[in-house]
Amino acid sequence: MSSTAFVEGGIYTRRVVPFVAGDSRSLNLVNIRSSERMPDKGPVILVHGAGVRASIYQAPVEMDIVDVLIASGYDVWLENWRASIDFEANLWTLDQAALFDHPAAVRTIIAETGAETVKAVIHCQGSTSFTMSAIAGLLPQVSVIVSNAVSLHPVVPRWSSFKLNRMLPLVKLMTQYLNPHWGIESPTLAAKLITLMVNMTHHECDNPVCKQVSFTYGSGFPALWRHENLDDETHEWIKSEFGAVPLRFFEQIVRCTSRGNLVSVEGFPELPEDFASFEPRTEARFAFFAGEKNLCFLPESQVKSHEYFSRWRPDYHALHLLPDYGHLDVFMGKNAARDIFPVMIHELERQ
């Protein structure tokens, strides 16, 4: 299906392209192009994080990352993988996304465009799972990867570690999911109890979803962004952009943080048990981005991953630490188009 959208700076054509994951799950890609000129720099895939959807890259700011990529000549493809809240909630793992979703998405883009290679912009758990795919050699068509927040080495704040190791087993007795939208609507007793606890402990703003996001994903007040980086419209918009995330995923993160790097949990033979135990099976050049104020995954996460990849291939990958930015405000921040996006474009185009 396709549609035409009028946006700041021009007219875009939006086309939803279904694809089938390796385990037969129905997913989709959203292809966005300028109606005024054809892209001349090839396709770039954008991969969202956990419990959100592809539209997280299109916050209501003056210019978002999609606008900048299209203006730079790229053919933009937003992947809705199995963690997307556009689909029915499911007990996904990073293993499933790495093996079944991202390779199929990239193959679909290659088939649709005829391109030989694809570039990527990946965030949070879209970044970890996409990195798993790349390291395992499942994405040979991907040439450049711009990764934000976390990739191979998830490092979390102490309070997050406490929540993951001590509180997660207790929460699991009540529910299989957490859902920041409970701040708006709490349909179960578990949702009501968790919402009550969040409201008693989070007083950083009056947005109930913003507070639930901080409880679910990090240690800050707020955790995924700095309030001063969001305009009022974006802060209100996030109420509709967060949904269910399975505790099964958090259990995998516990194992990864305990090991110090990504590990698989489902025993698929195509995936290694320890992703930092061998040379990455990818020729892709990584550009690692990290907000220095990130309270979801500490910037040390990307520093460690850059050091690890650089041991195998020195002077090839890049690292960018972003002062005064956190986690998702790297993409949703009101000044991100000025402060961050030009650097990402440079990394996508650097030879």
C-alpha positions as CSV (number, residue, x, y, z in Angstrom):
1,M,0.0,0.0,0.0
2,S,1.2,3.5,-0.6
3,S,0.2,7.1,0.3
4,T,1.4,10.6,-0.3
5,A,2.3,12.7,2.7
6,F,2.9,16.5,2.8
7,V,5.7,17.3,5.2
8,E,8.1,20.1,6.0
9,G,10.4,20.7,3.0
10,G,8.4,18.8,0.4
11,I,6.1,15.9,-0.5
12,Y,6.9,12.4,0.4
13,T,5.6,9.1,-0.9
14,R,5.1,6.5,1.9
15,R,4.8,2.8,0.9
16,V,4.3,-0.1,3.3
17,V,6.1,-3.2,2.0
18,P,5.2,-6.5,3.8
19,F,7.8,-9.1,4.3
20,V,7.9,-12.5,5.9
21,A,10.5,-13.2,8.6
22,G,12.5,-16.5,8.7
23,D,10.0,-18.1,11.1
24,S,7.0,-17.1,8.9
25,R,6.0,-14.0,11.0
26,S,4.4,-11.2,9.0
27,L,6.3,-7.9,9.4
28,N,6.8,-4.8,7.2
29,L,9.0,-2.1,6.0
30,V,7.9,1.5,5.4
31,N,9.6,3.0,2.4
32,I,9.6,6.8,2.3
33,R,10.9,8.8,-0.7
34,S,10.7,12.3,-2.0
35,S,8.0,12.8,-4.6
36,E,10.1,15.5,-6.2
37,R,13.3,13.6,-6.9
38,M,14.5,10.0,-7.0
39,P,17.1,9.0,-4.4
40,D,20.6,8.8,-5.7
41,K,22.6,7.4,-2.8
42,G,21.0,4.0,-2.3
43,P,18.9,2.5,0.4
44,V,19.3,2.9,4.2
45,I,17.4,0.9,6.7
46,L,16.4,2.4,10.1
47,V,15.8,-0.1,12.9
48,H,13.8,0.9,16.0
49,G,14.2,-0.2,19.6
50,A,12.1,-2.3,22.0
51,G,8.5,-1.5,22.6
52,V,8.1,1.2,20.0
53,R,7.7,1.2,16.2
54,A,9.2,2.6,13.0
55,S,7.6,6.0,13.5
56,I,9.8,6.7,16.5
57,Y,12.3,8.1,13.9
58,Q,9.7,10.7,12.9
59,A,9.1,12.8,16.0
60,P,7.2,16.1,15.4
61,V,10.3,18.2,15.2
62,E,11.1,20.7,12.5
63,M,13.4,18.2,10.8
64,D,13.8,14.5,11.8
65,I,16.3,11.9,10.6
66,V,14.1,10.8,7.8
67,D,13.9,14.3,6.4
68,V,17.6,14.7,6.6
69,L,18.3,11.3,4.9
70,I,15.9,12.1,2.1
71,A,17.3,15.5,1.6
72,S,20.8,13.9,1.4
73,G,19.6,11.6,-1.4
74,Y,18.9,8.3,0.4
75,D,16.1,5.8,-0.2
76,V,14.7,5.4,3.4
77,W,13.3,2.1,4.7
78,L,11.9,1.9,8.2
79,E,11.8,-1.6,9.6
80,N,8.9,-2.7,11.8
81,W,10.4,-5.9,13.4
82,R,8.7,-8.2,15.8
83,A,9.2,-5.8,18.7
84,S,7.1,-3.1,17.0
85,I,4.0,-2.1,18.8
86,D,2.2,-2.1,15.5
87,F,2.0,-5.8,15.9
88,E,0.3,-8.0,18.6
89,A,2.5,-8.3,21.7
90,N,4.7,-11.4,21.6
91,L,7.5,-13.0,23.7
92,W,10.3,-12.0,21.4
93,T,14.0,-12.3,22.0
94,L,17.0,-10.7,20.4
95,D,17.9,-14.1,18.9
96,Q,14.6,-14.2,17.0
97,A,15.1,-10.7,15.6
98,A,18.8,-11.3,14.7
99,L,18.1,-14.6,12.9
100,F,14.6,-14.1,11.4
101,D,13.8,-10.4,11.0
102,H,16.7,-8.3,10.0
103,P,18.2,-10.6,7.3
104,A,14.8,-10.9,5.7
105,A,14.2,-7.1,5.9
106,V,17.5,-6.5,4.1
107,R,16.9,-9.1,1.5
108,T,13.5,-7.5,0.8
109,I,15.1,-4.1,0.3
110,I,17.7,-5.6,-2.1
111,A,14.9,-7.2,-4.0
112,E,12.7,-4.1,-4.1
113,T,15.5,-1.7,-5.1
114,G,18.0,-3.8,-7.0
115,A,20.8,-2.3,-4.9
116,E,23.9,-4.4,-4.1
117,T,24.4,-2.9,-0.6
118,V,22.3,-1.3,2.1
119,K,23.4,1.1,4.8
120,A,21.8,1.1,8.3
121,V,20.9,3.4,11.2
122,I,20.1,1.3,14.3
123,H,19.0,2.2,17.8
124,C,18.9,0.4,21.2
125,Q,17.5,-3.2,20.9
126,G,17.2,-2.7,17.1
127,S,21.0,-2.1,17.4
128,T,21.8,-5.0,19.6
129,S,19.8,-7.5,17.5
130,F,21.1,-6.0,14.2
131,T,24.6,-6.2,15.5
132,M,24.1,-9.8,16.4
133,S,23.0,-10.5,12.8
134,A,26.0,-8.7,11.4
135,I,28.5,-10.4,13.7
136,A,27.0,-13.8,12.8
137,G,27.5,-13.1,9.1
138,L,23.8,-12.9,8.3
139,L,24.0,-9.4,6.7
140,P,26.7,-9.5,4.0
141,Q,24.8,-6.8,2.0
142,V,25.2,-4.2,4.8
143,S,28.2,-1.9,4.2
144,V,27.9,0.8,6.9
145,I,26.1,0.7,10.3
146,V,25.4,3.8,12.4
147,S,24.6,2.5,15.8
148,N,23.1,4.5,18.7
149,A,23.3,3.8,22.4
150,V,24.3,0.2,22.6
151,S,25.5,-2.6,20.3
152,L,27.8,-5.5,21.5
153,H,28.4,-4.5,25.1
154,P,25.3,-3.5,27.1
155,V,26.4,-1.6,30.3
156,V,23.6,-0.3,32.5
157,P,23.5,2.0,35.6
158,R,23.6,0.4,39.0
159,W,19.9,1.0,39.7
160,S,19.0,-0.6,36.4
161,S,21.1,-3.6,37.3
162,F,19.3,-3.8,40.7
163,K,15.9,-3.7,38.9
164,L,16.9,-6.3,36.4
165,N,18.3,-8.7,38.9
166,R,16.1,-8.2,42.0
167,M,12.8,-6.7,40.8
168,L,12.3,-8.5,37.5
169,P,11.6,-11.9,39.1
170,L,8.9,-10.3,41.3
171,V,7.3,-8.4,38.4
172,K,7.3,-11.7,36.5
173,L,5.0,-13.2,39.1
174,M,2.3,-10.7,38.0
175,T,2.8,-10.2,34.3
176,Q,4.7,-11.3,31.2
177,Y,5.0,-7.7,29.9
178,L,5.6,-4.1,30.9
179,N,3.9,-1.4,29.0
180,P,4.5,2.4,29.5
181,H,1.1,3.0,28.0
182,W,-0.3,1.8,31.4
183,G,0.2,5.4,32.4
184,I,-2.8,6.2,30.2
185,E,-4.8,3.0,30.6
186,S,-4.2,0.2,33.2
187,P,-6.3,-2.7,32.2
188,T,-5.2,-5.3,34.8
189,L,-4.4,-5.4,38.5
190,A,-0.7,-5.8,37.7
191,A,-0.8,-2.7,35.5
192,K,-2.6,-0.7,38.2
193,L,-0.1,-1.8,40.9
194,I,2.9,-0.9,38.7
195,T,1.3,2.4,37.7
196,L,0.7,3.3,41.3
197,M,4.4,2.5,42.2
198,V,5.6,4.6,39.3
199,N,3.4,7.5,40.2
200,M,4.7,7.4,43.8
201,T,8.3,7.4,42.8
202,H,8.5,9.5,39.6
203,H,7.7,13.2,39.8
204,E,9.9,14.5,37.0
205,C,7.0,15.6,34.8
206,D,3.2,15.3,34.4
207,N,3.4,13.0,31.4
208,P,2.3,9.5,32.7
209,V,3.9,7.7,29.8
210,C,7.2,9.5,30.2
211,K,7.3,8.4,33.8
212,Q,6.5,4.8,32.9
213,V,9.2,4.8,30.2
214,S,11.7,5.8,32.9
215,F,10.7,3.0,35.2
216,T,10.7,0.4,32.4
217,Y,13.9,1.3,30.6
218,G,16.4,3.0,32.8
219,S,17.5,4.8,36.0
220,G,16.9,8.5,35.4
221,F,14.2,11.0,36.0
222,P,13.7,10.8,33.0
223,A,15.7,7.9,31.7
224,L,15.5,7.9,27.9
225,W,15.9,11.6,27.2
226,R,16.7,14.9,28.8
227,H,13.5,17.0,29.1
228,E,15.4,20.1,28.0
229,N,16.1,18.4,24.7
230,L,12.4,17.8,23.9
231,D,10.0,20.4,22.7
232,D,6.5,20.3,24.2
233,E,4.9,18.7,21.1
234,T,7.3,15.8,21.1
235,H,6.9,15.3,24.9
236,E,3.2,15.0,24.3
237,W,3.6,12.8,21.2
238,I,5.5,10.1,23.1
239,K,2.2,9.1,24.8
240,S,1.2,7.2,21.8
241,E,4.6,5.8,20.8
242,F,5.3,3.2,23.5
243,G,3.7,-0.2,24.1
244,A,4.2,-3.7,25.5
245,V,7.7,-5.2,25.9
246,P,8.1,-8.8,27.2
247,L,10.0,-9.6,30.4
248,R,11.6,-12.4,28.4
249,F,13.6,-9.8,26.6
250,F,14.8,-8.3,29.9
251,E,15.8,-11.7,31.1
252,Q,18.1,-11.9,28.0
253,I,19.6,-8.5,28.9
254,V,20.3,-9.8,32.4
255,R,22.4,-12.6,30.9
256,C,24.1,-10.2,28.5
257,T,25.0,-7.6,31.2
258,S,26.3,-10.4,33.5
259,R,28.6,-11.7,30.7
260,G,29.6,-8.2,29.7
261,N,28.5,-8.6,26.0
262,L,25.7,-10.0,23.9
263,V,24.8,-13.7,24.3
264,S,22.2,-15.8,22.6
265,V,19.5,-17.7,24.6
266,E,17.6,-19.9,22.3
267,G,20.3,-22.2,21.0
268,F,19.8,-21.5,17.3
269,P,22.8,-23.1,15.5
270,E,23.1,-20.1,13.2
271,L,23.9,-17.8,16.1
272,P,27.0,-18.1,18.4
273,E,26.4,-18.4,22.2
274,D,28.9,-15.6,22.9
275,F,29.0,-12.8,20.3
276,A,32.4,-11.4,21.5
277,S,34.2,-14.7,21.3
278,F,35.4,-14.5,17.7
279,E,36.2,-12.1,14.9
280,P,33.0,-10.4,13.6
281,R,31.8,-12.0,10.3
282,T,31.0,-8.7,8.6
283,E,32.8,-6.2,6.4
284,A,30.5,-3.4,7.6
285,R,32.1,-0.2,9.0
286,F,30.5,0.8,12.3
287,A,30.0,4.3,13.6
288,F,29.1,4.1,17.3
289,F,27.1,7.0,18.8
290,A,26.4,7.4,22.5
291,G,24.8,10.2,24.5
292,E,27.1,11.1,27.4
293,K,24.0,11.6,29.6
294,N,22.4,8.2,28.6
295,L,20.7,6.7,31.7
296,C,19.4,3.6,29.9
297,F,22.8,2.2,28.6
298,L,25.9,4.0,29.8
299,P,28.1,5.5,27.1
300,E,30.7,3.0,28.2
301,S,28.6,0.5,26.2
302,Q,29.6,2.0,22.8
303,V,33.2,2.8,23.9
304,K,33.7,-0.9,24.7
305,S,32.2,-2.0,21.4
306,H,34.3,0.5,19.4
307,E,37.4,-0.8,21.1
308,Y,36.4,-4.4,20.4
309,F,35.7,-3.9,16.7
310,S,38.8,-1.8,16.4
311,R,41.0,-4.6,17.7
312,W,40.0,-6.7,14.7
313,R,40.2,-3.8,12.2
314,P,42.1,-0.8,13.4
315,D,41.4,2.7,12.1
316,Y,38.2,1.5,10.4
317,H,35.3,2.2,12.8
318,A,34.3,5.5,14.5
319,L,33.1,6.6,17.9
320,H,31.1,9.7,18.7
321,L,30.2,10.7,22.2
322,L,27.4,13.3,22.3
323,P,27.6,15.9,25.2
324,D,24.2,16.9,26.7
325,Y,22.3,14.0,25.0
326,G,20.8,10.9,26.5
327,H,19.2,7.9,24.7
328,L,16.3,8.6,22.4
329,D,16.7,12.4,22.3
330,V,19.6,11.6,19.9
331,F,16.8,11.2,17.4
332,M,13.9,13.1,18.9
333,G,15.8,16.1,20.3
334,K,14.6,19.5,19.0
335,N,18.2,20.4,18.0
336,A,19.3,16.9,16.9
337,A,19.2,18.0,13.2
338,R,21.8,20.6,14.0
339,D,23.9,18.7,16.6
340,I,23.9,15.1,15.5
341,F,22.3,14.3,12.1
342,P,25.1,15.9,10.0
343,V,27.6,13.7,11.8
344,M,25.5,10.6,11.1
345,I,25.3,11.6,7.4
346,H,29.0,12.1,7.3
347,E,29.5,8.6,8.7
348,L,27.1,7.0,6.2
349,E,29.1,8.7,3.3
350,R,32.6,8.4,4.6
351,Q,34.8,6.1,2.4
